[in-house]
């Protein structure tokens, strides 16, 4: 159980470091999906 807590803490730190990259990638994917949806109307 302690190993899981350490892994979760490491994951949260990793996510915190890469949150900007993750958000920018998500924004790009969202924009592409939105454009495809608008074209399909």
Helices and strands as residue ranges (DSSP letters): H 2-17, H 19-39
